């Protein structure tokens, strides 16, 4: 019986060769496409599953409305990142950090007197100990409480330590000098193990955030100068809701934002409106619309300013 069915099916396929070929190819392409989509989505949902209390970890993002147009930015202004955790209750942890672009690294060589140069190094971020409370790195040398407290202290991941200082024990790296952009001399104070899990947090070098006051001298008091490199990650306290904390962030901005001289808007153009948003660290959340951190988002560096800053200061 089955043999007869197969014979009839084969004869029909052979009789309508072109039509059968089109159907078979279409079916094969459809199955392959569905499988690829499934694998991509499955892979995407494996990211950042290892964070403790991930359902309470968010990034503060910026939303603008200006001249009837909507703008979105992955960062916040310097003063917002600096003061939100201090001024607002309801955050268990507030971690401001600043993502640098590609940097030039120099490793001093005592034998030759000429530093070994590594160009266009990615994964450089300025952070403090709070960052390591939200992203659980394993410390091989040093500790988050002591390794990023002073100016120009640097923590390397294990992979970068091996790249810059091959055949040197991790404990012997503490105290060694590393140069950034030829002029900045920093001291290694710790080594952390690279994250093994799938994650968007692929930073490789951490400099103490207090060093920002020496590296970036502008915009510390400009609440409306939003920079995508200036990031703020928070962990909500138990009982705090995202909607409640968003209102408090917006209230903090409204309290501190003062119109600047020369900001003249006529009746047709209204001043830009800034509103905060909380983006979940976990992928797949209803309001998580883009990659959270370093892989494709932070290194994109859109450097999008608030509309007012862009229209006035660049003229």
MARTORLO-71577 format. One record per residue (C-alpha): residue number from 1; residue in one letter; chain; x, y, z. Coordinates in steps of 0.25 Angstrom, whole numbers, plus 5000, padded with zeros to 4 digits. Example, Ala and Ser with C-alpha at 12.3 -4.5 7.8 and 13.67 -1.06 7.14 Angstrom:
BEGIN
+-----+------+------+------+------+------+
| pos | code | unit |    x |    y |    z |
+-----+------+------+------+------+------+
|   1 |    A |    A | 5049 | 4982 | 5031 |
|   2 |    S |    A | 5055 | 4996 | 5029 |
+-----+------+------+------+------+------+
This chain:
BEGIN
+-----+------+------+------+------+------+
| pos | code | unit |    x |    y |    z |
+-----+------+------+------+------+------+
|   1 |    X |    A | 5000 | 5000 | 5000 |
|   2 |    X |    A | 5011 | 5010 | 5004 |
|   3 |    X |    A | 5019 | 5006 | 4992 |
|   4 |    X |    A | 5007 | 5009 | 4983 |
|   5 |    X |    A | 5005 | 5023 | 4989 |
|   6 |    X |    A | 5020 | 5026 | 4987 |
|   7 |    X |    A | 5019 | 5022 | 4973 |
|   8 |    X |    A | 5007 | 5030 | 4970 |
|   9 |    X |    A | 5014 | 5042 | 4977 |
|  10 |    X |    A | 5027 | 5040 | 4969 |
|  11 |    X |    A | 5019 | 5039 | 4956 |
|  12 |    X |    A | 5012 | 5052 | 4959 |
|  13 |    X |    A | 5024 | 5060 | 4962 |
|  14 |    X |    A | 5031 | 5055 | 4950 |
|  15 |    X |    A | 5019 | 5058 | 4941 |
|  16 |    X |    A | 5019 | 5073 | 4947 |
|  17 |    X |    A | 5034 | 5075 | 4948 |
|  18 |    X |    A | 5035 | 5090 | 4948 |
|  19 |    X |    A | 5023 | 5092 | 4957 |
|  20 |    X |    A | 5028 | 5081 | 4967 |
|  21 |    X |    A | 5042 | 5088 | 4967 |
|  22 |    X |    A | 5036 | 5101 | 4970 |
|  23 |    X |    A | 5028 | 5096 | 4981 |
|  24 |    X |    A | 5039 | 5088 | 4987 |
|  25 |    X |    A | 5049 | 5100 | 4986 |
|  26 |    X |    A | 5039 | 5109 | 4993 |
|  27 |    X |    A | 5036 | 5099 | 5004 |
|  28 |    X |    A | 5051 | 5097 | 5006 |
|  29 |    X |    A | 5054 | 5112 | 5007 |
|  30 |    X |    A | 5042 | 5114 | 5016 |
|  31 |    X |    A | 5047 | 5104 | 5026 |
|  32 |    X |    A | 5061 | 5109 | 5025 |
|  33 |    X |    A | 5057 | 5123 | 5027 |
|  34 |    X |    A | 5048 | 5119 | 5039 |
|  35 |    X |    A | 5059 | 5111 | 5045 |
|  36 |    X |    A | 5069 | 5123 | 5044 |
|  37 |    X |    A | 5059 | 5133 | 5050 |
|  38 |    X |    A | 5057 | 5123 | 5062 |
|  39 |    X |    A | 5072 | 5122 | 5064 |
|  40 |    X |    A | 5074 | 5137 | 5064 |
|  41 |    X |    A | 5063 | 5140 | 5074 |
|  42 |    X |    A | 5067 | 5128 | 5083 |
|  43 |    X |    A | 5081 | 5133 | 5083 |
|  44 |    X |    A | 5077 | 5148 | 5085 |
|  45 |    X |    A | 5069 | 5143 | 5098 |
|  46 |    X |    A | 5081 | 5136 | 5104 |
|  47 |    X |    A | 5087 | 5150 | 5107 |
|  48 |    X |    A | 5089 | 5155 | 5121 |
|  49 |    X |    A | 5081 | 5144 | 5128 |
|  50 |    X |    A | 5092 | 5143 | 5139 |
|  51 |    X |    A | 5090 | 5157 | 5146 |
|  52 |    X |    A | 5084 | 5156 | 5160 |
|  53 |    X |    A | 5071 | 5162 | 5161 |
|  54 |    X |    A | 5071 | 5166 | 5146 |
|  55 |    X |    A | 5056 | 5169 | 5147 |
|  56 |    X |    A | 5060 | 5181 | 5155 |
|  57 |    X |    A | 5071 | 5186 | 5147 |
|  58 |    X |    A | 5069 | 5197 | 5136 |
|  59 |    X |    A | 5076 | 5208 | 5128 |
|  60 |    X |    A | 5071 | 5222 | 5129 |
|  61 |    X |    A | 5069 | 5227 | 5114 |
|  62 |    X |    A | 5065 | 5241 | 5109 |
|  63 |    X |    A | 5053 | 5244 | 5100 |
|  64 |    X |    A | 5051 | 5258 | 5094 |
|  65 |    X |    A | 5040 | 5265 | 5087 |
|  66 |    X |    A | 5044 | 5277 | 5079 |
|  67 |    X |    A | 5036 | 5284 | 5068 |
|  68 |    X |    A | 5027 | 5273 | 5067 |
|  69 |    X |    A | 5038 | 5262 | 5065 |
|  70 |    X |    A | 5041 | 5251 | 5074 |
|  71 |    X |    A | 5056 | 5249 | 5078 |
|  72 |    X |    A | 5062 | 5237 | 5086 |
|  73 |    X |    A | 5076 | 5236 | 5092 |
|  74 |    X |    A | 5082 | 5224 | 5100 |
|  75 |    X |    A | 5089 | 5233 | 5110 |
|  76 |    X |    A | 5087 | 5245 | 5120 |
|  77 |    X |    A | 5093 | 5258 | 5123 |
|  78 |    X |    A | 5106 | 5258 | 5132 |
|  79 |    X |    A | 5099 | 5264 | 5144 |
|  80 |    X |    A | 5087 | 5254 | 5143 |
|  81 |    X |    A | 5096 | 5243 | 5143 |
|  82 |    X |    A | 5104 | 5249 | 5154 |
|  83 |    X |    A | 5093 | 5253 | 5163 |
|  84 |    X |    A | 5081 | 5244 | 5161 |
|  85 |    X |    A | 5086 | 5233 | 5171 |
|  86 |    X |    A | 5088 | 5243 | 5181 |
|  87 |    X |    A | 5076 | 5251 | 5180 |
|  88 |    X |    A | 5065 | 5241 | 5178 |
|  89 |    X |    A | 5061 | 5230 | 5188 |
|  90 |    X |    A | 5056 | 5217 | 5182 |
|  91 |    X |    A | 5069 | 5213 | 5175 |
|  92 |    X |    A | 5076 | 5201 | 5182 |
|  93 |    X |    A | 5088 | 5204 | 5173 |
|  94 |    X |    A | 5091 | 5215 | 5163 |
|  95 |    X |    A | 5103 | 5213 | 5154 |
|  96 |    X |    A | 5107 | 5224 | 5145 |
|  97 |    X |    A | 5118 | 5221 | 5134 |
|  98 |    X |    A | 5124 | 5227 | 5122 |
|  99 |    X |    A | 5127 | 5220 | 5110 |
| 100 |    X |    A | 5140 | 5224 | 5102 |
| 101 |    X |    A | 5142 | 5222 | 5087 |
| 102 |    X |    A | 5154 | 5215 | 5082 |
| 103 |    X |    A | 5166 | 5218 | 5089 |
| 104 |    X |    A | 5181 | 5217 | 5087 |
| 105 |    X |    A | 5188 | 5209 | 5098 |
| 106 |    X |    A | 5203 | 5210 | 5101 |
| 107 |    X |    A | 5211 | 5200 | 5109 |
| 108 |    X |    A | 5224 | 5205 | 5115 |
| 109 |    X |    A | 5236 | 5197 | 5111 |
| 110 |    X |    A | 5248 | 5199 | 5121 |
| 111 |    X |    A | 5258 | 5192 | 5112 |
| 112 |    X |    A | 5256 | 5200 | 5099 |
| 113 |    X |    A | 5249 | 5213 | 5105 |
| 114 |    X |    A | 5239 | 5213 | 5094 |
| 115 |    X |    A | 5225 | 5208 | 5098 |
| 116 |    X |    A | 5218 | 5197 | 5091 |
| 117 |    X |    A | 5206 | 5203 | 5084 |
| 118 |    X |    A | 5192 | 5197 | 5082 |
| 119 |    X |    A | 5183 | 5205 | 5073 |
| 120 |    X |    A | 5168 | 5206 | 5073 |
| 121 |    X |    A | 5165 | 5198 | 5086 |
| 122 |    X |    A | 5151 | 5196 | 5088 |
| 123 |    X |    A | 5143 | 5194 | 5101 |
| 124 |    X |    A | 5148 | 5205 | 5110 |
| 125 |    X |    A | 5139 | 5211 | 5120 |
| 126 |    X |    A | 5140 | 5220 | 5132 |
| 127 |    X |    A | 5132 | 5214 | 5144 |
| 128 |    X |    A | 5132 | 5212 | 5159 |
| 129 |    X |    A | 5130 | 5200 | 5169 |
| 130 |    X |    A | 5114 | 5201 | 5167 |
| 131 |    X |    A | 5116 | 5196 | 5153 |
| 132 |    X |    A | 5122 | 5183 | 5158 |
| 133 |    X |    A | 5110 | 5181 | 5167 |
| 134 |    X |    A | 5101 | 5181 | 5155 |
| 135 |    X |    A | 5110 | 5173 | 5146 |
| 136 |    X |    A | 5116 | 5161 | 5153 |
| 137 |    X |    A | 5131 | 5160 | 5149 |
| 138 |    X |    A | 5140 | 5151 | 5156 |
| 139 |    X |    A | 5152 | 5158 | 5162 |
| 140 |    X |    A | 5165 | 5151 | 5160 |
| 141 |    X |    A | 5173 | 5163 | 5166 |
| 142 |    X |    A | 5168 | 5175 | 5174 |
| 143 |    X |    A | 5154 | 5178 | 5178 |
| 144 |    X |    A | 5143 | 5188 | 5174 |
| 145 |    X |    A | 5143 | 5195 | 5187 |
| 146 |    X |    A | 5158 | 5198 | 5186 |
| 147 |    X |    A | 5162 | 5198 | 5171 |
| 148 |    X |    A | 5154 | 5209 | 5165 |
| 149 |    X |    A | 5154 | 5220 | 5176 |
| 150 |    X |    A | 5166 | 5229 | 5172 |
| 151 |    X |    A | 5169 | 5237 | 5159 |
| 152 |    X |    A | 5174 | 5229 | 5147 |
| 153 |    X |    A | 5173 | 5215 | 5153 |
| 154 |    X |    A | 5170 | 5204 | 5143 |
| 155 |    X |    A | 5165 | 5190 | 5144 |
| 156 |    X |    A | 5167 | 5181 | 5132 |
| 157 |    X |    A | 5160 | 5168 | 5128 |
| 158 |    X |    A | 5168 | 5155 | 5127 |
| 159 |    X |    A | 5168 | 5155 | 5112 |
| 160 |    X |    A | 5174 | 5170 | 5112 |
| 161 |    X |    A | 5184 | 5167 | 5122 |
| 162 |    X |    A | 5189 | 5155 | 5114 |
| 163 |    X |    A | 5190 | 5164 | 5102 |
| 164 |    X |    A | 5197 | 5175 | 5108 |
| 165 |    X |    A | 5206 | 5168 | 5118 |
| 166 |    X |    A | 5208 | 5154 | 5113 |
| 167 |    X |    A | 5215 | 5144 | 5122 |
| 168 |    X |    A | 5213 | 5153 | 5134 |
| 169 |    X |    A | 5206 | 5148 | 5146 |
| 170 |    X |    A | 5194 | 5156 | 5149 |
| 171 |    X |    A | 5198 | 5159 | 5164 |
| 172 |    X |    A | 5211 | 5166 | 5158 |
| 173 |    X |    A | 5202 | 5175 | 5149 |
| 174 |    X |    A | 5197 | 5183 | 5160 |
| 175 |    X |    A | 5205 | 5196 | 5160 |
| 176 |    X |    A | 5209 | 5195 | 5146 |
| 177 |    X |    A | 5207 | 5207 | 5137 |
| 178 |    X |    A | 5198 | 5208 | 5125 |
| 179 |    X |    A | 5197 | 5220 | 5115 |
| 180 |    X |    A | 5184 | 5225 | 5109 |
| 181 |    X |    A | 5185 | 5234 | 5097 |
| 182 |    X |    A | 5200 | 5237 | 5099 |
| 183 |    X |    A | 5197 | 5247 | 5111 |
| 184 |    X |    A | 5189 | 5240 | 5121 |
| 185 |    X |    A | 5197 | 5231 | 5131 |
| 186 |    X |    A | 5189 | 5221 | 5138 |
| 187 |    X |    A | 5192 | 5210 | 5149 |
| 188 |    X |    A | 5187 | 5196 | 5148 |
| 189 |    X |    A | 5180 | 5193 | 5161 |
| 190 |    X |    A | 5172 | 5180 | 5158 |
| 191 |    X |    A | 5169 | 5169 | 5148 |
| 192 |    X |    A | 5155 | 5163 | 5146 |
| 193 |    X |    A | 5151 | 5150 | 5138 |
| 194 |    X |    A | 5144 | 5152 | 5125 |
| 195 |    X |    A | 5130 | 5149 | 5125 |
| 196 |    X |    A | 5127 | 5135 | 5120 |
| 197 |    X |    A | 5112 | 5137 | 5118 |
| 198 |    X |    A | 5105 | 5144 | 5106 |
| 199 |    X |    A | 5105 | 5158 | 5109 |
| 200 |    X |    A | 5104 | 5172 | 5103 |
| 201 |    X |    A | 5114 | 5177 | 5114 |
| 202 |    X |    A | 5127 | 5174 | 5107 |
| 203 |    X |    A | 5136 | 5185 | 5113 |
| 204 |    X |    A | 5150 | 5181 | 5115 |
| 205 |    X |    A | 5157 | 5193 | 5122 |
| 206 |    X |    A | 5151 | 5201 | 5134 |
| 207 |    X |    A | 5157 | 5214 | 5138 |
| 208 |    X |    A | 5152 | 5220 | 5151 |
| 209 |    X |    A | 5140 | 5229 | 5148 |
| 210 |    X |    A | 5146 | 5240 | 5157 |
| 211 |    X |    A | 5156 | 5242 | 5146 |
| 212 |    X |    A | 5145 | 5248 | 5137 |
| 213 |    X |    A | 5147 | 5262 | 5144 |
| 214 |    X |    A | 5161 | 5262 | 5138 |
| 215 |    X |    A | 5157 | 5256 | 5124 |
| 216 |    X |    A | 5144 | 5263 | 5121 |
| 217 |    X |    A | 5144 | 5277 | 5126 |
| 218 |    X |    A | 5131 | 5282 | 5119 |
| 219 |    X |    A | 5116 | 5281 | 5122 |
| 220 |    X |    A | 5117 | 5276 | 5136 |
| 221 |    X |    A | 5105 | 5286 | 5140 |
| 222 |    X |    A | 5097 | 5286 | 5127 |
| 223 |    X |    A | 5085 | 5277 | 5130 |
| 224 |    X |    A | 5080 | 5278 | 5116 |
| 225 |    X |    A | 5093 | 5274 | 5108 |
| 226 |    X |    A | 5090 | 5259 | 5106 |
| 227 |    X |    A | 5101 | 5250 | 5102 |
| 228 |    X |    A | 5099 | 5236 | 5098 |
| 229 |    X |    A | 5113 | 5232 | 5104 |
| 230 |    X |    A | 5108 | 5237 | 5118 |
| 231 |    X |    A | 5100 | 5225 | 5123 |
| 232 |    X |    A | 5093 | 5222 | 5136 |
| 233 |    X |    A | 5089 | 5208 | 5140 |
| 234 |    X |    A | 5080 | 5207 | 5152 |
| 235 |    X |    A | 5075 | 5195 | 5161 |
| 236 |    X |    A | 5061 | 5199 | 5167 |
| 237 |    X |    A | 5059 | 5196 | 5182 |
| 238 |    X |    A | 5048 | 5186 | 5185 |
| 239 |    X |    A | 5035 | 5192 | 5184 |
| 240 |    X |    A | 5039 | 5203 | 5175 |
| 241 |    X |    A | 5032 | 5203 | 5161 |
| 242 |    X |    A | 5038 | 5208 | 5148 |
| 243 |    X |    A | 5026 | 5218 | 5146 |
| 244 |    X |    A | 5029 | 5223 | 5160 |
| 245 |    X |    A | 5044 | 5225 | 5158 |
| 246 |    X |    A | 5042 | 5231 | 5144 |
| 247 |    X |    A | 5033 | 5242 | 5150 |
| 248 |    X |    A | 5044 | 5245 | 5161 |
| 249 |    X |    A | 5055 | 5246 | 5150 |
| 250 |    X |    A | 5047 | 5255 | 5142 |
| 251 |    X |    A | 5044 | 5264 | 5155 |
| 252 |    X |    A | 5059 | 5264 | 5157 |
| 253 |    X |    A | 5061 | 5269 | 5143 |
| 254 |    X |    A | 5050 | 5280 | 5144 |
| 255 |    X |    A | 5056 | 5285 | 5157 |
| 256 |    X |    A | 5070 | 5287 | 5152 |
| 257 |    X |    A | 5068 | 5290 | 5138 |
| 258 |    X |    A | 5069 | 5305 | 5136 |
| 259 |    X |    A | 5067 | 5313 | 5123 |
| 260 |    X |    A | 5080 | 5319 | 5118 |
| 261 |    X |    A | 5082 | 5333 | 5113 |
| 262 |    X |    A | 5080 | 5333 | 5098 |
| 263 |    X |    A | 5069 | 5322 | 5097 |
| 264 |    X |    A | 5059 | 5330 | 5090 |
| 265 |    X |    A | 5047 | 5322 | 5084 |
| 266 |    X |    A | 5036 | 5329 | 5077 |
| 267 |    X |    A | 5021 | 5325 | 5077 |
| 268 |    X |    A | 5022 | 5315 | 5066 |
| 269 |    X |    A | 5034 | 5307 | 5072 |
| 270 |    X |    A | 5033 | 5302 | 5086 |
| 271 |    X |    A | 5045 | 5299 | 5095 |
| 272 |    X |    A | 5049 | 5284 | 5095 |
| 273 |    X |    A | 5042 | 5275 | 5105 |
| 274 |    X |    A | 5051 | 5265 | 5111 |
| 275 |    X |    A | 5046 | 5252 | 5118 |
| 276 |    X |    A | 5053 | 5240 | 5124 |
| 277 |    X |    A | 5050 | 5226 | 5121 |
| 278 |    X |    A | 5054 | 5213 | 5128 |
| 279 |    X |    A | 5059 | 5202 | 5119 |
| 280 |    X |    A | 5060 | 5188 | 5124 |
| 281 |    X |    A | 5073 | 5181 | 5124 |
| 282 |    X |    A | 5066 | 5168 | 5121 |
| 283 |    X |    A | 5063 | 5165 | 5106 |
| 284 |    X |    A | 5049 | 5162 | 5102 |
| 285 |    X |    A | 5043 | 5172 | 5111 |
| 286 |    X |    A | 5031 | 5179 | 5105 |
| 287 |    X |    A | 5038 | 5192 | 5106 |
| 288 |    X |    A | 5052 | 5188 | 5102 |
| 289 |    X |    A | 5054 | 5192 | 5088 |
| 290 |    X |    A | 5069 | 5192 | 5085 |
| 291 |    X |    A | 5082 | 5185 | 5090 |
| 292 |    X |    A | 5085 | 5190 | 5104 |
| 293 |    X |    A | 5099 | 5192 | 5105 |
| 294 |    X |    A | 5113 | 5192 | 5098 |
| 295 |    X |    A | 5112 | 5182 | 5086 |
| 296 |    X |    A | 5104 | 5191 | 5076 |
| 297 |    X |    A | 5098 | 5202 | 5084 |
| 298 |    X |    A | 5108 | 5209 | 5092 |
| 299 |    X |    A | 5119 | 5208 | 5082 |
| 300 |    X |    A | 5110 | 5214 | 5072 |
| 301 |    X |    A | 5113 | 5227 | 5078 |
| 302 |    X |    A | 5101 | 5235 | 5072 |
| 303 |    X |    A | 5105 | 5247 | 5081 |
| 304 |    X |    A | 5091 | 5252 | 5079 |
| 305 |    X |    A | 5090 | 5265 | 5087 |
| 306 |    X |    A | 5077 | 5271 | 5092 |
| 307 |    X |    A | 5070 | 5279 | 5081 |
| 308 |    X |    A | 5073 | 5292 | 5088 |
| 309 |    X |    A | 5087 | 5290 | 5091 |
| 310 |    X |    A | 5089 | 5285 | 5076 |
| 311 |    X |    A | 5082 | 5298 | 5071 |
| 312 |    X |    A | 5088 | 5308 | 5079 |
| 313 |    X |    A | 5102 | 5304 | 5083 |
| 314 |    X |    A | 5107 | 5300 | 5069 |
| 315 |    X |    A | 5103 | 5313 | 5063 |
+-----+------+------+------+------+------+
